[in-house]
Amino acid sequence: VVTRAKVAATDRTAEPSQPAVNEFDSAVLDHSPAVSVTVPRVAECPAHLEYTVRDTKEMYQSKIVFGDITHIHIDDSMLVDGELEARDIEPVGRPGGPYFTAVERLSYTRASDG
């Protein structure tokens, strides 16, 4: 999960580069081993989704990746009484290209969630 604090570094990992280039080094990010896949995860991110690729689809000039989640990691600092406190993550999304979108406000959809 990309946070506001890591947008610039995350954007650097999407720049075109040669296969031999270590994106962690070029983006100045630390890495930690994953649990269920062979690629490392970004150590500074508070949550990680590990997945295996099921399929890819070309759409316009982009590729959409579909996968099966194999492991979820959430940093203990994001938990309150064993539950994820999503308001503390400050996540951002990447709709495509150089664009990021921020989650400004989380709202509950069911009265029982509030």
C-alpha positions as CSV (number, residue, x, y, z in Angstrom):
1,V,0.0,0.0,0.0
2,V,1.5,3.3,-1.1
3,T,1.3,6.2,1.4
4,R,1.5,9.9,0.8
5,A,5.0,9.9,2.3
6,K,6.2,7.4,-0.4
7,V,4.5,8.8,-3.5
8,A,7.7,10.3,-5.0
9,A,9.8,7.1,-4.4
10,T,7.0,4.9,-5.7
11,D,6.8,7.0,-8.9
12,R,10.6,6.5,-9.4
13,T,10.1,2.7,-9.4
14,A,7.8,3.1,-12.4
15,E,10.4,4.9,-14.6
16,P,11.7,2.9,-17.5
17,S,15.0,1.2,-16.7
18,Q,17.2,-1.7,-17.7
19,P,16.4,-5.1,-16.1
20,A,19.7,-4.9,-14.2
21,V,18.7,-1.7,-12.4
22,N,17.7,-2.2,-8.7
23,E,14.5,-0.1,-8.3
24,F,14.9,-0.1,-4.5
25,D,18.3,1.5,-4.8
26,S,17.2,4.1,-7.5
27,A,14.2,5.1,-5.5
28,V,16.1,5.0,-2.1
29,L,13.7,2.5,-0.6
30,D,14.5,-0.3,1.9
31,H,13.2,-3.8,1.3
32,S,12.2,-6.7,3.4
33,P,11.6,-10.4,2.4
34,A,8.1,-11.4,1.4
35,V,6.4,-14.4,3.0
36,S,4.8,-16.2,0.0
37,V,6.5,-14.8,-3.1
38,T,10.1,-14.4,-4.1
39,V,10.2,-10.6,-4.7
40,P,10.9,-8.4,-1.7
41,R,8.4,-5.9,-0.3
42,V,8.9,-2.2,0.5
43,A,9.9,-2.0,4.1
44,E,8.6,1.5,4.7
45,C,5.0,0.7,3.7
46,P,2.6,-0.1,6.5
47,A,0.7,-2.7,4.6
48,H,1.6,-5.2,1.8
49,L,-0.4,-7.5,-0.4
50,E,1.5,-10.4,-1.8
51,Y,-0.1,-12.1,-4.8
52,T,0.5,-14.4,-7.7
53,V,-0.4,-13.3,-11.2
54,R,-3.5,-14.9,-12.6
55,D,-3.9,-13.0,-15.8
56,T,-2.9,-9.7,-17.6
57,K,-5.0,-7.7,-20.1
58,E,-3.9,-5.0,-22.4
59,M,-6.0,-1.9,-22.3
60,Y,-5.1,1.1,-24.4
61,Q,-1.4,1.6,-23.7
62,S,-1.5,0.0,-20.3
63,K,-1.5,-3.5,-18.8
64,I,-3.9,-4.5,-16.1
65,V,-2.7,-7.3,-13.8
66,F,-5.1,-9.7,-12.1
67,G,-3.9,-11.9,-9.2
68,D,-4.7,-14.0,-6.2
69,I,-3.6,-12.6,-2.8
70,T,-1.4,-15.1,-1.0
71,H,-0.4,-13.1,2.1
72,I,-1.3,-9.8,3.8
73,H,1.1,-8.0,6.0
74,I,0.0,-5.1,8.2
75,D,2.5,-3.3,10.5
76,D,1.6,-3.5,14.2
77,S,1.6,0.3,14.4
78,M,-1.6,0.3,12.2
79,L,-3.5,-1.9,14.5
80,V,-5.8,-0.8,17.4
81,D,-7.1,-3.6,19.6
82,G,-6.0,-6.1,16.8
83,E,-8.0,-4.2,14.1
84,L,-6.7,-2.2,11.2
85,E,-7.1,1.6,11.8
86,A,-7.4,2.5,8.1
87,R,-7.6,6.2,8.8
88,D,-4.0,6.3,9.9
89,I,-2.5,4.8,6.7
90,E,-3.0,7.8,4.3
91,P,-3.1,5.6,1.3
92,V,-2.9,6.8,-2.3
93,G,-4.0,5.1,-5.5
94,R,-2.5,5.1,-9.0
95,P,-5.2,5.2,-11.7
96,G,-2.5,5.1,-14.4
97,G,0.4,6.9,-16.0
98,P,2.0,9.6,-13.8
99,Y,-1.2,10.2,-11.8
100,F,-1.8,9.5,-8.1
101,T,-5.0,10.0,-6.2
102,A,-5.3,10.5,-2.4
103,V,-7.9,9.3,-0.1
104,E,-9.1,12.4,1.6
105,R,-11.8,11.0,3.8
106,L,-13.0,7.5,4.7
107,S,-16.7,7.1,5.3
108,Y,-18.7,4.1,6.5
109,T,-21.3,2.6,4.3
110,R,-23.2,0.7,6.9
111,A,-24.6,2.0,10.2
112,S,-23.2,-1.1,11.9
113,D,-19.6,-0.1,11.0
114,G,-19.6,3.2,12.7
